[in-house]
Amino acid sequence: MELSITLIIVIITCLVSIGGFSNQRIVDDLIFYGPAISQRNQWYRLLTHGLIHADPAHLIFNMIALYSFGKELERVFSSNCLFGSYGKIIFVLLYVGALAAASIPDLMKHKDDYHFKSLGASGAVSAIIFSSIVILPTIPIGIIFLPVRIPGYLFAVLYLAISAYLDRRGGGNINHGAHLWGAVFGFLLTIALMYAMAPLDVIENFKDQLRADSPYIPVGC
């Protein structure tokens, strides 16, 4: 098995998360906590919350999704039709940047909230999935608890709409806002970087993928 950046992220996240299951100090030191950031300048928490998870199911779900989408996205990013030798660097920036981007709205709302905490890599995983959808918009994606797979672009619309609704409604233990903003970050950053750096045209690729019988890696990837 190739030791890709995706696999390295999965391994590190699993090791830290598993440590946190039996050591509350690890969780307390790494979790997103507004007052610790705004009052004690512990800005690293914008990133380190992605290394810990609430329970094994939370960790497994995120890491399966990350590995499933990330290993292919990392390879495509490094191809000549996208970012070439910069591909792996951009992949890391996408993942790490999404951790922070998904937490900034929470920081704005909860910087002095002593009761709000958040953890998990879901925002960054959402960014990886939505970045994949930019390049392969018709890739079939399953919906949890439903035995169907739908094209990526339809999944994206449903995911954003549901996440926005659940975030506005509030309640529960899932940070839907992090899912939403991580996804938006991944989508917009990928489009921006493709326009700035990649030979592959975003719009033309989208049209070609829609016309094709099945999703395909663009020529040169």
C-alpha positions as CSV (number, residue, x, y, z in Angstrom):
1,M,0.0,0.0,0.0
2,E,1.4,3.4,-1.0
3,L,2.1,5.7,1.9
4,S,0.2,8.6,0.4
5,I,-0.5,11.9,2.2
6,T,-4.1,10.8,2.6
7,L,-3.0,7.6,4.4
8,I,-0.6,9.6,6.6
9,I,-3.4,11.9,7.6
10,V,-5.7,8.9,8.4
11,I,-3.0,7.2,10.4
12,I,-2.1,10.3,12.5
13,T,-5.8,11.1,13.1
14,C,-6.6,7.6,14.2
15,L,-3.6,7.5,16.6
16,V,-4.5,10.8,18.2
17,S,-8.2,10.0,18.3
18,I,-7.7,6.6,19.8
19,G,-5.5,8.1,22.4
20,G,-8.2,10.7,23.2
21,F,-10.8,7.9,23.8
22,S,-8.9,6.9,26.9
23,N,-7.2,10.2,27.9
24,Q,-9.5,13.2,28.4
25,R,-6.5,15.5,28.7
26,I,-5.7,14.9,25.0
27,V,-9.3,15.9,24.0
28,D,-9.3,19.0,26.3
29,D,-6.0,20.2,24.9
30,L,-7.0,19.8,21.2
31,I,-10.7,20.5,21.0
32,F,-12.2,23.6,19.5
33,Y,-13.2,25.8,22.4
34,G,-14.0,29.5,21.6
35,P,-12.8,31.1,24.9
36,A,-9.4,29.3,24.7
37,I,-8.9,30.8,21.3
38,S,-10.2,34.3,21.8
39,Q,-9.0,34.8,25.4
40,R,-5.8,32.6,25.5
41,N,-4.8,32.9,21.8
42,Q,-4.7,29.1,21.4
43,W,-5.3,29.4,17.6
44,Y,-3.9,25.9,17.0
45,R,-7.3,24.6,18.1
46,L,-8.8,25.7,14.8
47,L,-6.7,22.8,13.3
48,T,-6.2,20.3,16.1
49,H,-9.9,19.6,16.7
50,G,-9.7,17.6,13.5
51,L,-7.4,15.1,15.1
52,I,-9.9,14.0,17.7
53,H,-13.3,12.4,17.5
54,A,-16.3,11.7,19.8
55,D,-16.3,8.0,19.5
56,P,-15.0,5.1,17.3
57,A,-18.0,5.3,15.0
58,H,-17.4,9.0,14.4
59,L,-13.7,8.3,13.6
60,I,-14.4,5.3,11.4
61,F,-17.0,7.1,9.3
62,N,-14.8,10.2,8.7
63,M,-11.7,8.2,7.9
64,I,-13.4,5.8,5.5
65,A,-14.8,8.9,3.6
66,L,-11.5,10.6,3.7
67,Y,-9.5,7.6,2.4
68,S,-12.2,6.8,-0.2
69,F,-12.1,10.2,-1.8
70,G,-8.8,11.5,-0.7
71,K,-6.5,8.9,-2.3
72,E,-7.9,9.5,-5.8
73,L,-8.1,13.3,-5.4
74,E,-4.5,13.4,-4.3
75,R,-3.5,11.4,-7.4
76,V,-5.6,13.6,-9.8
77,F,-4.3,16.8,-8.2
78,S,-0.7,15.7,-9.0
79,S,-1.5,15.0,-12.7
80,N,-0.5,17.3,-15.5
81,C,-4.0,18.4,-16.3
82,L,-4.3,19.9,-12.8
83,F,-1.5,21.0,-10.5
84,G,1.4,18.7,-11.4
85,S,4.3,18.9,-8.9
86,Y,2.2,21.3,-6.7
87,G,-0.6,18.7,-6.4
88,K,0.4,17.2,-3.0
89,I,1.1,20.7,-1.5
90,I,-2.3,21.9,-2.7
91,F,-4.0,18.7,-1.3
92,V,-2.5,19.4,2.2
93,L,-3.5,23.1,2.0
94,L,-7.0,22.1,1.0
95,Y,-7.4,19.7,4.0
96,V,-5.7,21.9,6.6
97,G,-7.3,25.1,5.3
98,A,-10.7,23.4,5.5
99,L,-10.2,22.6,9.2
100,A,-9.8,26.3,9.9
101,A,-12.4,27.5,7.4
102,A,-15.0,25.2,8.9
103,S,-14.3,26.5,12.4
104,I,-14.1,30.3,11.8
105,P,-18.0,30.7,11.7
106,D,-18.1,28.9,15.0
107,L,-15.4,31.1,16.4
108,M,-17.4,34.2,15.4
109,K,-20.5,32.8,17.1
110,H,-19.0,31.1,20.1
111,K,-15.8,33.0,20.9
112,D,-17.0,33.7,24.5
113,D,-19.3,30.7,24.8
114,Y,-18.2,28.4,27.6
115,H,-20.6,25.7,26.7
116,F,-19.8,25.2,23.0
117,K,-17.1,22.7,21.9
118,S,-16.5,21.0,18.7
119,L,-14.3,18.2,17.4
120,G,-13.8,15.9,14.4
121,A,-12.4,16.1,10.9
122,S,-15.9,16.4,9.2
123,G,-15.3,19.9,7.8
124,A,-12.1,18.9,6.1
125,V,-13.6,15.6,4.9
126,S,-16.5,17.6,3.4
127,A,-13.9,19.8,1.6
128,I,-12.2,16.7,0.1
129,I,-15.5,15.3,-1.1
130,F,-16.7,18.6,-2.7
131,S,-13.3,19.1,-4.3
132,S,-13.7,15.7,-5.9
133,I,-17.2,16.7,-7.1
134,V,-15.7,19.7,-8.9
135,I,-13.5,17.4,-11.0
136,L,-15.9,14.5,-11.3
137,P,-19.4,16.0,-11.0
138,T,-21.2,12.8,-11.9
139,I,-19.4,10.5,-9.6
140,P,-22.0,8.3,-7.8
141,I,-22.2,9.0,-4.1
142,G,-24.3,7.0,-1.6
143,I,-26.6,8.6,1.0
144,I,-26.4,7.1,4.4
145,F,-29.3,4.8,5.4
146,L,-30.6,4.8,1.7
147,P,-29.7,2.1,-0.8
148,V,-29.2,4.5,-3.6
149,R,-26.3,6.4,-5.2
150,I,-26.8,9.7,-6.9
151,P,-24.6,11.9,-9.1
152,G,-22.1,14.1,-7.2
153,Y,-23.6,17.4,-8.3
154,L,-27.0,16.4,-7.0
155,F,-25.5,15.1,-3.8
156,A,-23.8,18.5,-3.4
157,V,-27.0,20.4,-3.7
158,L,-28.8,18.1,-1.2
159,Y,-25.9,18.1,1.2
160,L,-25.6,21.9,1.3
161,A,-29.3,22.4,1.6
162,I,-29.7,19.9,4.5
163,S,-26.6,21.1,6.3
164,A,-27.7,24.7,6.1
165,Y,-31.2,23.8,7.4
166,L,-29.9,21.7,10.2
167,D,-27.3,24.3,11.2
168,R,-30.0,27.0,11.3
169,R,-32.3,24.8,13.3
170,G,-29.6,23.9,15.9
171,G,-29.8,21.3,18.5
172,G,-28.2,17.9,18.6
173,N,-24.5,16.9,18.9
174,I,-23.5,17.2,15.3
175,N,-21.8,20.4,14.1
176,H,-23.7,20.8,10.7
177,G,-22.2,24.3,10.3
178,A,-18.7,22.8,10.1
179,H,-19.9,20.3,7.4
180,L,-21.5,23.2,5.4
181,W,-18.5,25.6,5.5
182,G,-15.9,22.9,4.9
183,A,-17.8,21.8,1.8
184,V,-18.1,25.4,0.6
185,F,-14.4,26.0,1.2
186,G,-13.4,22.8,-0.7
187,F,-15.7,23.7,-3.6
188,L,-14.6,27.3,-4.0
189,L,-10.9,26.8,-3.4
190,T,-10.7,24.0,-6.0
191,I,-12.5,26.1,-8.6
192,A,-10.3,29.1,-7.9
193,L,-7.1,27.1,-8.1
194,M,-8.1,25.4,-11.3
195,Y,-8.8,28.7,-12.9
196,A,-5.5,30.1,-11.7
197,M,-3.2,27.1,-12.2
198,A,-4.7,24.2,-14.1
199,P,-5.0,23.5,-17.9
200,L,-8.3,21.7,-17.2
201,D,-11.3,24.1,-17.7
202,V,-13.9,23.8,-15.0
203,I,-16.9,24.5,-17.1
204,E,-15.9,22.5,-20.1
205,N,-15.0,19.5,-17.9
206,F,-18.4,19.8,-16.2
207,K,-20.2,19.7,-19.6
208,D,-18.1,16.9,-20.9
209,Q,-18.7,14.8,-17.7
210,L,-22.5,15.3,-18.0
211,R,-22.4,14.1,-21.6
212,A,-20.4,11.0,-20.8
213,D,-22.0,7.7,-20.1
214,S,-20.1,7.5,-16.8
215,P,-17.6,9.6,-14.8
216,Y,-14.1,9.5,-16.2
217,I,-10.7,11.0,-15.3
218,P,-10.0,13.8,-17.7
219,V,-7.3,13.3,-20.4
220,G,-3.8,13.9,-18.9
221,C,-4.9,12.8,-15.4
